Amino acid sequence: MAFPNVSDLIATTLEHRSKEIADNVTGNNALLSVLNMDGHIRPFSGGRIIYEELSFADNTNVGWYSGYDTLLVGAADVISAAEFSIKQAACPVTVSGLEKLQNAGKEQLIDLVAARVDVAESSIANLISAGLYSDGTGTNSKQLTGLLAAVPVDPTTGTYGGINRANYTFWRSYALDTNAAPSASTIQSKFNTAWANLVRGKDRPNLITCDDDVWAAYMASLQTNQRFTDGKLAQLGFSTVKFMSADVVMDSGVGGDHTDVTAFFLNTKYLHFRPHKDCNMVPLSPDRAAINQDATIKILGWAGNLTCSNSKLQGQIVFS
């Protein structure tokens, strides 16, 4: 006997698996996995844009004093906020009338819907992963605002998070163009240079993502007894080694999305994945019905963005 309501079946399947799909999306990418482990996946509840508060200067009232000296207590404007637009992603799950007839048994139809949801899950995970390494200009700037916007090749120009980097040096990330291909004989010195420019007290990069060429050069530069690994990321399926205290991970491979011949030096304390609390891998309402087709459609939806509260402590090395 055929399932009485295919639309309800698709919706129920999506709703039941919404958290699982969201978790699998974060587990599909090394950056999102680290953000998830460190508690930097922070849903927001609404509004026209996503605000990320940041401190851009020291309080000018700070100073030494002695005894009854008058203390400076004037207002100090040291807090601002970066602004990020809400980006949306969707993937439809569709069952045609013919497929309903061909899968007339209840169990067969459930298996068909589950398979379609699996494809939607992997498709939207790959879409978001690609967006994480983008500059946000894809699909007429509807794409997620990724690392190439947060950590650009030229950090002295352009507007990111509503702040013009040409005017505000505190918002400029670090960039090193080596003008050379990645090499086992030189990559350690390049990593050392980037590291020295991104350490501020206890603040330092904790994640270095690489494409396969940079990863291969770095691995070749290590002695066997230097290849310290990170157990947490390894449990999630990512092969890592260490540079200083940071995890170095190849976040590309076959069909990967990582920027070519590039290493991102990231302080994930200041990076945040911000999904909307009501649109984080959930079926969108209302139901979609094809007017001129025999088909049942449900759409898996996501809304949010990748945000940053300190660009200055993020960096990249370009090998070219």
Secondary structure as UniProt FT lines:
FT   HELIX           6..26
FT   TURN            27..28
FT   HELIX           30..37
FT   TURN            38..39
FT   STRAND          49..55
FT   TURN            60..61
FT   TURN            67..68
FT   STRAND          79..85
FT   STRAND          87..96
FT   HELIX           97..102
FT   HELIX           106..132
FT   HELIX           138..141
FT   HELIX           147..150
FT   TURN            155..156
FT   STRAND          159..160
FT   TURN            161..162
FT   STRAND          163..164
FT   TURN            165..167
FT   HELIX           169..171
FT   STRAND          174..177
FT   TURN            184..186
FT   HELIX           187..196
FT   TURN            201..202
FT   STRAND          207..210
FT   HELIX           212..220
FT   HELIX           224..226
FT   HELIX           231..235
FT   TURN            236..237
FT   STRAND          240..243
FT   TURN            244..245
FT   STRAND          246..250
FT   TURN            254..255
FT   TURN            260..261
FT   STRAND          262..266
FT   HELIX           268..270
FT   STRAND          271..283
FT   STRAND          288..289
FT   STRAND          295..308
FT   TURN            312..313
FT   STRAND          315..318
//
